[in-house]
Amino acid sequence: MSALALASCGGNAKHEEVGVDLINNPKSAEGYDKDAKMPVITFDQDLHDFGRLSAGENISYSFHFRNTGAADLIISGCSATCGCTVASFPKERIAPGGEGYITVSFNSSGKSGHQYQEVTVISNAQPARSKLKITAQVGY
């Protein structure tokens, strides 16, 4: 003989309807309207090779970008794959046609051999995430 038990979580929970305007937002990340005015972040390059470094060196590189889209670009943050890498970015809006720099700094202390780090740039552009990459040979 077997028994079946059913449990419900929040039996008295109220369900809120989601408006169609939210689902069909032309600026949402998925299925966006290609005709909607959106910012586009375009980098001159997305990879920089620092070459050979001595362990303990702190170095930086500034990645140049332009807003090639049709709306203001807002960079909301940058995150790195390792604590040895940090990025600084403009906090102000970048108008269409405007440009700026994202500076990536790398601390080679405690590192040796080939290094590869990524910085994810998060913005209101389409796509919302861009990757910047740095490489170096440390300790040679």
JODAUR-V454186 format. One record per residue. N is the residue number from 1. OMEGA is omega in radians with two decimals (none if undefined). Layout:
# JODAUR-V454186
n & omega
N & OMEGA
N & OMEGA
This chain:
# JODAUR-V454186
n & omega
1 & 3.13
2 & -3.14
3 & 3.13
4 & 3.12
5 & 3.10
6 & 3.10
7 & 3.13
8 & 3.12
9 & 3.10
10 & -3.12
11 & 3.14
12 & -3.08
13 & 3.08
14 & 3.13
15 & -3.13
16 & 3.12
17 & 3.09
18 & -3.11
19 & 3.14
20 & -3.13
21 & 3.10
22 & -3.13
23 & -3.09
24 & 3.13
25 & -3.10
26 & -3.13
27 & 3.09
28 & -3.04
29 & -3.11
30 & 3.03
31 & -3.08
32 & 3.09
33 & -3.08
34 & 3.12
35 & 3.13
36 & 3.11
37 & -3.08
38 & 2.98
39 & 3.07
40 & 3.11
41 & -3.10
42 & 3.14
43 & 3.04
44 & 3.06
45 & -3.14
46 & 3.11
47 & 3.05
48 & 3.10
49 & 3.12
50 & -3.12
51 & -3.10
52 & -3.14
53 & 2.96
54 & 3.08
55 & 3.14
56 & 3.12
57 & 3.00
58 & -3.09
59 & -3.13
60 & 3.03
61 & 3.13
62 & 3.09
63 & 3.14
64 & 3.09
65 & 3.04
66 & 2.97
67 & -3.11
68 & 3.14
69 & -3.04
70 & 3.11
71 & 3.13
72 & 3.09
73 & 3.07
74 & 3.07
75 & -3.07
76 & 3.11
77 & 3.07
78 & 3.08
79 & -3.09
80 & -3.14
81 & -3.07
82 & 3.10
83 & 3.12
84 & -3.07
85 & 3.09
86 & -3.14
87 & 3.00
88 & -3.03
89 & 3.12
90 & -3.13
91 & -3.12
92 & 3.08
93 & 3.08
94 & -3.11
95 & 3.05
96 & -3.09
97 & 3.14
98 & -3.12
99 & 3.13
100 & -3.11
101 & 2.93
102 & -3.09
103 & 3.13
104 & 3.13
105 & -3.11
106 & 3.08
107 & -3.06
108 & 3.10
109 & 3.12
110 & -3.13
111 & 3.02
112 & 3.14
113 & -3.09
114 & 3.12
115 & 3.09
116 & -3.13
117 & 3.09
118 & 3.01
119 & 3.09
120 & 3.12
121 & -3.11
122 & -3.08
123 & 3.07
124 & -3.14
125 & 3.05
126 & 0.11
127 & -3.05
128 & -3.13
129 & 3.06
130 & 3.14
131 & 2.96
132 & -3.06
133 & 3.03
134 & 3.05
135 & 3.10
136 & 2.98
137 & -3.07
138 & 3.02
139 & 3.14
140 & none
